Amino acid sequence: MTVRLSDLSACFEGVIPSIIATASADGMPNISYLSHVVRVDEDHVALSNQFFAKTAANVRANPHVTLILVDGFTGDQFLLDIGFVRSIDAGPLFDRIALQLKASSAQVGMSDVMRLRSADIFRVHAIEKVPSPVEPEETPARRAPVSLPALSQAARAIEQQAEADEIIDSLLCGVREVLHYPNALVLIRDSDRGCLITTGSIGYERSGLGSEIASGEGMIGAAAASGQTIKVSDMSRVRRFGEAISLEEDAAENDTRSVAFPQLPGAMSQIAVPMAARGVVTGVLFIESPQRLAFREEDEAALEILAGQAASTLRASEREAAASDPAQTVAAPPTQPAGRNIRVTHHRMDDSVFIDDAYIVKGVAGALLRLMLEWHLGEARSEFTNREMRLAVGGRMPEIKDNLETRLLLLRRRLEEKQAPIRVVRVGRGRVRLEAEGPLVLDLAGQ
């Protein structure tokens, strides 16, 4: 049976290093291990060129090369007869290989060392499966292929949603129901503060809502910065992203104004998929699995479809909300709610908000809560339109024009998760209501 490069997808995951055998012009052999081999198309592969001066010199002197690939799932080995075509140090293919190398090496703190100098393109002349001297052990059954009808239905479900929470929840539902991955996060980009903020979460003991990743940091930041999907298929060979994050207790949140990034113990595979609409990345869909080689090529494509649909729908939702003009809210007669006083402290330096000394949120979401509290106390009303909030905050935070809906969602979910005595309830398209269990006291710390 003829073996094609497309049949060898598990060999290109970097789980087991590949081996390249070259010879000098006078026939002296040399063998080296390769960190990355990439399938370019059905007839070509690209090899990362970082350190191997001898290998590179041999290839230039003698373009006939032998490559051994190993299937990380079954252990099958394949012998490839390849010939050097050209070397590249720029362009989309080079950028893709460099990005994957950077993401993997960053996991072990070697991103400054493992820099891609060039990538060598080879034509594949023949592929031969190497006979095994022993009977292979039975391998675990692989998951069924992605159902295209189910994928189409999931994409339509996302597209039909009107509100940010419904869109994000539909995206996570599609990941779980169509691709059967139970652990996933949605992080929304905060361009003003240069980070990505966890706004949706499934499958974790601690949701991580409000946790942040700096732009460009690790797999998630790199996926957002590049607009390309990044995955690691065997975390046993790299240091898990987020291991250094040890904030686990609510007390730590209060001290640092930071939320612990959620972790899946024993994760073996991770993938970060940019959520992009018309070339603009608005967030990242991040998934991890306890299985090695969890994310196949078709899974990656399906996730990109769902993430792209969610990004487009979020973009449309924000624009519709910004264009809508709900009827002006009317101040209600002042009332004094029963219960103890609720003290809300706002810090201008980072717009962080504490309720009764418990950290809630910061950034745009914190500024929005302060704004609603000021209107509530000054104008004796509890309902507000998204439009008036966008106009009021937009002068100091220009990015609010694009993501007020997701910031309100983060605020609502953090209040719910912290079981705060204040709630923000959606009461209609472009309108929310502030509810409190007692009289509100606003403390503008350091202002």
N, C-alpha and C positions, 0 to 999 in steps of 0.2 A: 504494500500500500504506500502510495506517495505521501510523504510528510511535507506539509507546508508550514511556513513561518507562523501563519495565523493559528495553527494547531498547537503552538508552543507558548501560549500566552503566559502560563505559569513559570516559564523559564526566564521571563524578563522582569520579574518582581524583585530581584536582588536578594532573595532569601538565601540562596546558596551561590557563592561567587562563581563566576565563569572562568574558564582557563583559555588563554591564548598562547598558541605555539607558533613561533616565527623562526626564521633562519637568516643568517647573514649572507652576504653575497658569495662567500666561500663555503657555505653550508653549515656553519656552526649554529646549532639549535639554541633556542632560549624559550623558557616558559615563564609566564607571569599570570597573576590573578587579576581579574577585572572587577571593579565595584559596580559598574553599570554597563549593561548592554540593552539597546533600545531597538525595537522593531520599527523601521521607517515605513516599509510597505511590504508587499509579498516577496520582493526580490532583494531588499537591502536591510542591513542592520547598521547601527551606529555604536561605536565603542568610545567610552570616555577616556581621555588622555590627560592624566594628571601628573604622574611621576616617572613613567617608564621610558626613559631616554633610550635604553637599549632596544626595547620593543619597537619604539617609533623609528629608530635608525634602521632596524631590520626590515620593517614594512616598506620603507622608502627604497631600500636596496633590493628587496625581494618581495614583491606584492602578494605572493601566494602564501596564504595563512590558514591555519586550522584553529577552529574555535570549538570548545566543548561547553554545551549548555546543560543545566540540570534542572529538571522539573521540581520545584520546591514542594509540590504536593505529593507526587508519587515517587520521587527519587530517580525517575528515568533519565538517562543521559543521551545526548544527541551530539553527533559529530558533524560539524559544518565545514565545508570547503568554501572559503571565501577569498575574494580578491580586492585589494585596495583600489578605491575609486578617487577619493579626494578627502581633504581635511577642511573642516569649517571652524571658524572662531566667532561667528556672528550669525544672526538670523533666527527665525522662529524655532527651528529644530535645536540649535545650539542653546537657545534660551530655555527650552523645555528640559533638556538634559541638565543644564546648569542649575536650574531651579530645584529639580528633584534631588540632585546631589547636595545642594545647599541645605535642603530640608532634612535630609537624612543625617548629614554630618553635624548639623546644629544640635541634633538630639544627643550627641556625644561630645559637644563642646569643641568641635573641630571645624567649624564653618570658615574660619580664617585660614586653615591649612588645606582643607580639601576643596580647593578652587579649581574649576574646570578651565584648563588652558585651551583645549581644543577638543573636537570630536571628529573621529575618523569614520568615514562612510565606506562600507564594503558591500560588494555585490555577492550574493549567496549563489554559488554554483551547484551545490549538492547538499542534501541533508540525509544523514544516516543514523538510525536509532542503534545505539550500542547494546548488543545482547547482554543480559544480566547473567552472571555466573550462578546466582541463587534465585530461588523463587521469591518474587516480591511479596512483602507483607500486605495483608488486606488493608486498603486505605479507606478512611471514612467516606461515606456517600456524600457527594456534593449536592448542594441545593439545586432545586429545579430552576430552569431558566426563567428569566423575568417574563411575566405574562404581558404581552403588548396591550390586550384589551384592558387589563387591570391598570396598567400604567396610564393609558389614555383616560380612563375614568378618574384616576387620581389627579391628573393634570387639569381635567375639566372641573373637578371639585374645588381646586385651588382658584381657578379663574373665576368661578361663580361667587366667591366670597367678596364682601364689601368692606369689612373692617379688618384692621391689622391683626387683632387676636385670632379672628377666624382664618385668616390667610396663613399665619404661622402655624396654627394648630392643624390645619389641613395639610400643610407640607409635612409636618412631623407624623401625622396619621398615614400619609402615603409612604413614608420611609418605613414605618412599622408594618403596615398591612400589605404593601406591594413587594417590598424588598426584604421584609422580615428582620429588620435590624431594630432591636429594642432600645438601644442607647444612642441618643442623638441630641444635638444642641443647635439652636439658631442664634447667631451673633449678628447684631446690627451695627453698622459702622457709625461712629461718632467722629466726624471729620474735625470738628472744632477742638476736641480734646485729643485727637490722634490715637484712637483706640477702637476696639470692637467690644460691644456689651452683650452679654448673654440675655436674650429676651424670651426664649422658648426652650423647653427642656423636657425630655422624656427618659425614663429608665434609670434615673440616678437617685440614690438615697437622699442626697441633698441636691436640690434643683440647680443651685448655682446662679439663679436669676440675679442679675446685677454684677456678676463677676466680669472682669475686664481682661482683655489681651491687647498689649500695645501693638500698634500698626507695624508690620514687618517682623514681628516676633514669632518664632516657631512656625509650624505648619500653617496654623490659622492665619497669622499675620502675613506670611508669604503668599498664601492663596489670595488674600484680599489685595495685596500690593500688586501681584502679577496678573490677576484675573484668570489663573490657571489652576486646575485641580491638582492637588498634591496628595500622595498616599505613601504610607509605609506599611509593608506587608508582613513584617516579622519584628515586633517590638522587643523580642529577646536579644536582638543584636544592637539595639540602640537604647538610650536612656529615655524613658517616657517623658514626653512633654508634660510639664505641670508637676513633676515629682517634687520640685523645690517648693511648690506652693503648699504650705502646711496650715493655712488658716482654716480651722475647723469649728471653732466655737464662736457663738454670738459675741462673746466678750472681745474676741479678736477683731470682729467687725467694728465694734464701737471704738476700739483704740486706733485702728488703721484706716477706717472708712473704706475697707475693701472686703469683698465677698470671695470666699474660697471657690476656686474653679473646680467643678465637679470632676471626679475621677472614677474610672471603671477599674477595679482591682484586677490584675492579670490580663489587661488588654494586650492583644497581640497584633491587631491591625487598626490603623487609623486612616481616615480620609477627610480632607478639607476641600469642600466644593464651593467656589465663589458663587454668590447670588448676584448675577449681573443682568442689567436691562439696558439695551442700546449702548453697550460698552462701558457702562458705569456700574462699578461694584458697590452694592448697598449693604452687603452682609456676607456671611459665610455659613454654610451648612456643614456641621462637623459630626462625624459618626465614628464610633470605635466598636471593636468586636473582640471577644476573647479567642477567636479562631485566627490562625495564621492564614494568609492568602484569602482573606474574607471577601475582598472586593475585586470581582472579576471585571473584565473590560465592559461587558454589557451592564453590570451594576453601575459602574462609573458613568456610563452614558445615560442610564436611567436617572441617576441622581442629578446629573447636570440638567436634564430636561425638567425635573421637578423644581430644582433650585431656580432655574431661569424663569419658569412660569410664576413662581412665588415672587421673584424680584419684579417682574413686569406688573403683576397684580398689585403689589404694594405701591409701586410707582403710580399706577392709575388711581388707587385709593387715596393717596396723599393729594394728588392733583384735584380729584373730585371734591375732597374735603376742603381744600384751599379755595376752590371756586364757589362752593356753596355758601349761602348767606342765610342761615336760620334766623327766624324771627328774634328780635332783640329780647333778651331776658328782662324780666321786670322784678324789681326789688320787692321781696316779701316783707311784711311787717316784722320788725325785730322780735325775735323770740329768744328765750334763755333756756337752752336744753338742760335737762336734769343731769345730775352726775357730777363727778369730780372735775376739776380743771384739767385740761390736757395741754401740756406745754410743748410747743413745737419750736425747735431751735434751728435757725438757718445761718450757715456760714457762707458769706459772700465769696470768699477766696476760691472755693470750688463748688459752690451751690449745693453743698451737702446738707442734708436734713436729718435731724434727730427728733424722735417723738418720745417724750419722757426719758431722755438719755439713751434711747435705743436707736442705733443707726438704721436708716431706711434706704436712702438713695442719694446720688449726687449728680452733678451735671445738669443737663437740660431738664430732666425729670424733676430734680430738686427745685429748680427755678420755677417750674410750672406749679408745684405745690405751694410754694411761697406766694406766687401771684394769686392763686385762688383764695388763699387764706387772707391776703390783704383785701381783696374785693369783698370777701365774706364779712370781714370785720368792719370795713369802711362803708360798704354799701348795703349791708344787711340782706345779701342774697346768697343762694347756695347753688344755683345753676349757672353754667357758663358755656359759651360756645367755643369750639376749637378755633374758629376764625378770629375771635377777639383775642384769644391767647396767642395765636400766631403773630398777630399784629403787635401786641404788647411786648412780647419777648424778642421778636425778630430784630429789633434795633441793636440789641446787645449780643444776640446769638444768631447770626445770619443763616446758619444751617437749619434753623428751625422750620424754614419754609418747606424743607423736603422730608422731615421725619418727625413731625409733632405727634402723629398718630402712634408711632412705635414707642416714643418716649412716654406718652400717656399710658400705653399698655404696660411698659416696664414699671411705672409708678403704681398703677392699679395692682399689678401682681405682687410687687414687693410689699405693699400695704397688707394685702391678703395673707401672704406667706408669713409675715411678722405678726399677724393677728393684732394689728394696730387698732387703736380706738378711733381711727379716722379711715374713711373709705372714699374712693372716687368711683362712682357708678355711672356707666353709660346709660343714658336715658333716651337716646335717639340719635339719628344721623348727625354727627357734628356737634353733639351736646353731651355734657357730663354734669353730674350733681355731686357736691361735696357733702358727706354725711359724717357726723361726729357723735360720740357717746357722751359728750359733756361740753361745757364752755371751753372755747379755744383761746390759748394765750400764745402769741407769736413773739419770739425772742430773736432779734436780729443781732447775732453775736458778732462783735468786732466791727460793727457798722455805725 
